[in-house]
Amino acid sequence: MPSLDTKALIDIHDGDTPAIRMPVRMLSIDTPEVTAGSQQGAERVDEKFAQLAEWIRQRPGDVPVSRRFADYLLPKIETGKAGTLQFTQGTLAADFAKANAAQRLTRPDGSKRALFVRTADAPFDTNGRLLAYVAPNYSKAERETLTREQRSTFNLDMVREGWAAPFVIVPSIPGELDLPLFLAAADAAVAAGRGIWGEPATMPAYEYRSVERLFAIAKSLIVDGKPAAEPFGWRERYCVDMRTRVLVGPEDYFDIDPIYRLFIWPADVRDAVSRLNLTPSPRLVGVS
């Protein structure tokens, strides 16, 4: 973490109680990116993705992507508005998150509830963010009057309102009582076309980030004439269909309904296959 003279270290009230500020990456969800920074930045992404689509069409051998994935991706990036759509959705998702937190952290009498934070077994990601589920900290008396759905985490709220795509990654899988609730909320949001699901050209944020990396690699190869150290570094995770336990390769996740995608880092695949009793797809083992 950053330390002194930054926003991370807020103050030291006494010698053993520093107050710190740090980012939390909410587990099992992925909201649209606002990394473009502005509408103008989003329009530059529009241009980059449209250029990538042109390269895929005109120079398919020079872009390190399978034909199947290209056919899936092209309708989304040929719109010329992929960056703008992502930025707009990300802004709306952030607006909802702020309003939702303010509403749910406020008691009927106007006083504020504390936060409940449940961290992952491995508490930090590679960017130093705390990995967690976050919710209002209801009292025992309050919890006895609320259903599991009513005392939901902010993570689940984002999925329920359609402002986050499910993004469950091994080993941080929701518990046996929470996962069905999570999947049902996602299913209802998609069926109703809420949030990001009202737009057919929506790219889940993990997909958007992959396409950004793919553009950078294609540009290096085609425009700069520089060989890429990892031409397939744009794709990161394997994927499992939660309903069938079938494991697919990094470019085949789109064969699985977005609600039921369970992602696995390459380093965790061998253990996950055994522990979760997974079956590799025919395509993954070279039979098609």
Sequence and secondary structure as in RCSB ss.txt:
>XXXX:A:sequence
MPSLDTKALIDIHDGDTPAIRMPVRMLSIDTPEVTAGSQQGAERVDEKFAQLAEWIRQRPGDVPVSRRFADYLLP
KIETGKAGTLQFTQGTLAADFAKANAAQRLTRPDGSKRALFVRTADAPFDTNGRLLAYVAPNYSKAERETLTREQ
RSTFNLDMVREGWAAPFVIVPSIPGELDLPLFLAAADAAVAAGRGIWGEPATMPAYEYRSVERLFAIAKSLIVDG
KPAAEPFGWRERYCVDMRTRVLVGPEDYFDIDPIYRLFIWPADVRDAVSRLNLTPSPRLVGVS
>XXXX:A:secstr
   TTSSSEEEEEETTEEEE   EEETEEE    TT SHHHHHHHHHHHHHHHHHHHH GGGS   HHHHHHHHH
HHTTS HHHHHHHHHHHHHHHHHHHHHHHTB TTS B  EEEEEEEEEE TTS EEEEEEE   HHHHTTS TTT
T  HHHHHHHTTSSEEEEETTB   TTHHHHHHHHHHHHHHHT GGGG TT   HHHHHHHHHHHHHHHHHHTS 
   SSTTTT   EEEETTTTEEE TT GGGS GGGEEEE GGGHHHHHHHTT EE TTTTT  
